[in-house]
Amino acid sequence: MKKIMVLVSAVAAMVSCGTAQKSVSLSDLNGEWSVVKIKGSDVAAADGQDAPFIGIDADKKHIYGSTSCNRITGALDVDTEKGTIDLGKMGSTRMMCPDMALEDRLLGAFGEVKSFKLKKGSTLMLTDADGNGVIELQKKTSGEKGK
């Protein structure tokens, strides 16, 4: 009986180690992230408009960026232990652009984001309450920042 209990404990430990996600620190989220997909669809800015991005300063609990037309800024509410993030406290400039479709999709998606997953350090997936991908972000290199 002891051998069976030891074996069960060892198997349980191996399974839990295999499924445990590496802890994410706030500094892992810092920086600027290009918006590459919204709900699985590739993102392409309209001619004459900048590509959308999100900048995170987790230490100051601040988020900023561009929707491709307007600038966004706001408070960042993130819990790295739980993997939750709230993007509901943002504001934006209110310029009109020739093509507002991408901005409308992105702003609508922000409201659905409830959690995040960091993949390989350079891809940040913002997910809904059910864990479905809403916005996929790719970490910008130092030469791409602010664009």
PyMOL commands that set and color helices and strands:
alter all, ss='L'
color gray80, all
select helices_A, chain A and resi 2-19+26-29+58-60+101-110+142-144
alter helices_A, ss='H'
color red, helices_A
select strands_A, chain A and resi 31-38+41-42+53-57+62-66+71-75+77-79+84-86+90-92+115-119+123-127+133-139
alter strands_A, ss='S'
color yellow, strands_A
deselect
rebuild
show_as cartoon
